[in-house]
C-alpha cells in the first residue's frame, strides 16, 4: 500500500514469506499461530492473509483490492487508505505490517494505529527495507535512497517512471518510532540470518555475524509487543 492510494500485489514467493512470518511469530509467542484474530495491513494479493486464515480469523486491508478470488474467499477484506484503520480499539491479537511502513506518510501514525487496534498482549510483525543498507531497494543503485527525500523521489521517478513517495526508515528510527507508540521491541533480523532454515528463509546460515549487523541489513524484521 502506498501513500497515494496505489498498492502493489505480487503472488511470487508469498507462501515462503507467510511461513517466515509465522515462524517468527510462533518463536516470539512460544506457541503455534492458531485461533487468533489477525490484521494484515497492506495485504496486496491476499496470499499471506489466506495462509493465516487456515487456522485464524483474518482481516486484510489495502488501498486497492488486488486479491484473487481464491484467496479473498478465505478472509475478510476491507478497503482503506492511509494510516487510519477502521476498527475499534483492541480488535486484534496480531497485526502484520509487511513492507508497508516505508510507503505511508507517517510512520508514527501507522504504529500508533497498530498499537490502538491491538489487544493488550498483542504483537505486530514489521518488515521494512533498511535505510542504511547501501543498495536502494527498488533500483539496486548504491546510496540513491541516502539523498534528501525530494531528490530521492525525483530520482526514482526518472528511473522507474513511478512516484513511489517512499520514506525508508533505519533500524534505529523504526525502533524509536515503535517505542514512541508504546511498544516493546524485539529485533529478529539476525535470528533469521543466523538460522534461516528455522525461519523458512532461503540462504546460507551466517551464524558468525554479530547482532549489530542488523543495522546495515537489507531488511529489518521486528516484533512489537503491546
C-alpha positions as CSV (number, residue, x, y, z in Angstrom):
1,X,0.0,0.0,0.0
2,X,1.4,3.4,-1.0
3,X,0.8,6.9,0.2
4,X,-1.1,7.9,-2.9
5,X,-3.6,5.1,-2.8
6,X,-1.8,2.6,-5.0
7,X,-0.9,-0.9,-3.9
8,X,1.5,-3.5,-5.2
9,X,0.2,-7.1,-5.3
10,X,2.5,-10.0,-6.1
11,X,2.0,-13.7,-5.5
12,X,5.7,-14.5,-6.1
13,X,7.2,-16.1,-3.0
14,X,4.2,-15.3,-0.8
15,X,3.9,-18.7,0.7
16,X,7.5,-18.7,1.7
17,X,7.1,-15.2,3.2
18,X,4.0,-16.4,5.1
19,X,5.9,-19.3,6.6
20,X,8.7,-17.0,7.6
21,X,6.3,-14.6,9.3
22,X,4.5,-17.4,11.0
23,X,7.8,-18.9,12.3
24,X,8.9,-15.5,13.7
25,X,5.6,-15.0,15.5
26,X,5.5,-18.6,16.8
27,X,9.0,-18.2,18.1
28,X,8.2,-14.9,19.8
29,X,5.0,-16.1,21.3
30,X,6.3,-19.6,22.0
31,X,3.1,-21.1,20.7
32,X,1.5,-22.1,17.3
33,X,-0.3,-19.3,15.5
34,X,-3.9,-20.5,15.5
35,X,-7.2,-19.4,16.9
36,X,-6.1,-15.7,16.7
37,X,-7.6,-12.6,15.2
38,X,-5.1,-11.2,12.7
39,X,-4.9,-8.0,10.8
40,X,-2.8,-7.9,7.6
41,X,-2.2,-4.2,6.7
42,X,-1.4,-3.7,3.0
43,X,-2.4,-7.3,2.2
44,X,-1.8,-6.9,-1.6
45,X,-2.7,-10.2,-3.4
46,X,-4.0,-11.7,-0.2
47,X,-1.8,-14.8,-0.3
48,X,-0.3,-14.1,3.2
49,X,-3.7,-13.3,4.7
50,X,-5.1,-16.5,3.2
51,X,-2.2,-18.6,4.6
52,X,-3.0,-17.4,8.1
53,X,-6.8,-17.8,7.6
54,X,-6.4,-21.5,7.5
55,X,-6.2,-21.5,11.3
56,X,-7.1,-18.0,12.3
57,X,-9.7,-15.3,11.7
58,X,-8.1,-12.8,9.4
59,X,-8.9,-9.3,8.1
60,X,-6.8,-7.8,5.3
61,X,-6.8,-4.1,4.5
62,X,-5.4,-2.2,1.5
63,X,-5.9,0.9,-0.6
64,X,-6.8,-1.2,-3.7
65,X,-8.4,-4.6,-3.9
66,X,-5.9,-6.8,-5.7
67,X,-6.8,-10.0,-4.1
68,X,-7.5,-13.1,-6.2
69,X,-10.8,-14.9,-5.9
70,X,-9.4,-18.0,-4.3
71,X,-7.5,-16.1,-1.6
72,X,-10.2,-13.4,-0.9
73,X,-12.7,-16.2,-0.1
74,X,-10.7,-17.2,2.9
75,X,-10.5,-13.8,4.8
76,X,-12.3,-10.5,5.2
77,X,-11.1,-7.7,3.0
78,X,-11.6,-4.0,3.9
79,X,-10.7,-1.1,1.6
80,X,-8.8,1.7,3.5
81,X,-6.4,4.5,2.7
82,X,-3.6,6.0,4.7
83,X,-2.7,5.0,8.2
84,X,-6.0,5.3,9.9
85,X,-7.6,1.8,10.5
86,X,-11.4,1.5,10.6
87,X,-11.5,-0.9,13.6
88,X,-12.4,-0.4,17.3
89,X,-9.7,-0.3,19.9
90,X,-8.4,-3.8,20.9
91,X,-9.8,-5.7,17.9
92,X,-6.8,-7.9,17.1
93,X,-4.3,-10.3,18.6
94,X,-1.7,-10.0,15.9
95,X,-1.1,-7.4,13.1
96,X,1.2,-7.8,10.1
97,X,3.0,-4.8,8.6
98,X,5.0,-6.5,5.8
99,X,6.8,-3.9,3.7
100,X,4.1,-1.3,4.2
101,X,5.6,1.3,6.6
102,X,8.0,2.8,4.1
103,X,5.1,3.8,1.8
104,X,2.9,5.7,4.2
105,X,3.2,9.4,5.0
106,X,3.6,9.0,8.8
107,X,5.4,6.1,10.4
108,X,4.4,7.4,13.8
109,X,0.6,7.4,12.9
110,X,0.9,3.9,11.3
111,X,2.5,2.5,14.5
112,X,0.1,4.3,16.8
113,X,-2.9,2.9,14.9
114,X,-1.4,-0.6,15.1
115,X,-1.0,-0.1,18.9
116,X,-4.6,1.1,19.2
117,X,-6.2,-1.8,17.4
118,X,-4.2,-4.5,19.2
119,X,-5.4,-6.1,22.4
120,X,-3.2,-6.0,25.4
121,X,-0.5,-8.6,25.0
122,X,-0.9,-8.5,21.2
123,X,2.1,-8.3,18.8
124,X,2.9,-6.8,15.4
125,X,5.2,-8.3,12.8
126,X,7.0,-5.5,11.0
127,X,9.3,-5.9,8.0
128,X,10.7,-3.0,6.0
129,X,13.7,-2.1,3.8
130,X,16.6,-0.6,5.8
131,X,17.8,2.9,5.0
132,X,21.4,2.1,6.0
133,X,21.7,-0.8,3.6
134,X,23.8,0.7,0.8
135,X,21.7,-0.5,-2.2
136,X,18.4,1.2,-2.8
137,X,15.6,-1.5,-2.7
138,X,13.7,-0.6,-5.9
139,X,16.6,0.1,-8.3
140,X,19.5,-1.6,-6.5
141,X,21.6,1.5,-7.2
142,X,24.0,2.3,-4.4
143,X,23.2,5.1,-2.0
144,X,20.3,6.5,-4.1
145,X,18.0,6.4,-1.0
146,X,20.5,8.4,1.0
147,X,19.7,11.5,-1.0
148,X,17.4,14.2,0.6
149,X,13.8,13.0,0.4
150,X,12.7,15.1,-2.5
151,X,15.8,14.4,-4.5
152,X,15.4,10.7,-3.9
153,X,11.8,10.7,-5.0
154,X,12.7,12.7,-8.1
155,X,15.4,10.2,-9.0
156,X,13.0,7.2,-8.5
157,X,10.5,8.9,-10.9
158,X,13.2,9.3,-13.5
159,X,14.4,5.7,-13.2
160,X,11.2,3.8,-12.6
161,X,8.6,6.0,-14.1
162,X,6.6,5.8,-10.9
163,X,6.1,8.2,-8.0
164,X,6.9,5.9,-5.1
165,X,6.7,8.6,-2.4
166,X,8.8,6.2,-0.3
167,X,10.4,7.1,3.0
168,X,12.7,4.2,4.1
169,X,13.3,4.0,7.9
170,X,16.5,2.9,9.5
171,X,16.5,0.2,12.2
172,X,17.1,2.7,14.9
173,X,14.5,5.1,13.5
174,X,11.9,2.3,13.3
175,X,12.8,1.2,16.9
176,X,12.4,4.7,18.3
177,X,9.1,5.2,16.5
178,X,7.8,1.9,17.8
179,X,8.8,2.8,21.4
180,X,7.1,6.2,21.0
181,X,3.9,4.4,20.1
182,X,4.2,2.4,23.3
183,X,5.6,-0.9,22.0
184,X,8.3,-3.1,23.4
185,X,10.7,-4.0,20.5
186,X,12.4,-7.3,19.7
187,X,14.7,-7.4,16.6
188,X,14.6,-10.8,14.7
189,X,16.7,-9.7,11.7
190,X,19.8,-11.5,12.7
191,X,18.0,-14.5,14.2
192,X,16.7,-15.2,10.6
193,X,20.1,-14.6,9.0
194,X,21.9,-16.9,11.5
195,X,19.3,-19.7,11.3
196,X,17.5,-19.4,8.0
197,X,16.1,-23.0,8.0
198,X,14.3,-22.4,11.2
199,X,12.5,-19.4,9.7
200,X,11.8,-20.8,6.2
201,X,14.3,-18.3,4.7
202,X,16.5,-19.2,1.7
203,X,20.2,-18.6,2.0
204,X,23.2,-19.9,3.9
205,X,23.4,-19.6,7.7
206,X,25.6,-16.8,8.8
207,X,25.9,-17.6,12.4
208,X,29.2,-15.7,12.7
209,X,27.5,-12.3,12.1
210,X,27.1,-10.1,15.2
211,X,23.6,-8.8,16.1
212,X,24.8,-5.3,15.3
213,X,24.9,-6.3,11.6
214,X,21.1,-5.7,11.5
215,X,21.9,-2.0,11.4
216,X,23.0,-2.4,7.8
217,X,21.0,-5.4,6.7
218,X,18.8,-5.2,3.5
219,X,15.6,-5.8,5.5
220,X,14.7,-5.1,9.1
221,X,12.3,-7.5,10.8
222,X,10.9,-6.6,14.3
223,X,8.2,-8.0,16.5
224,X,6.5,-5.3,18.5
225,X,4.6,-6.2,21.7
226,X,1.8,-4.2,23.2
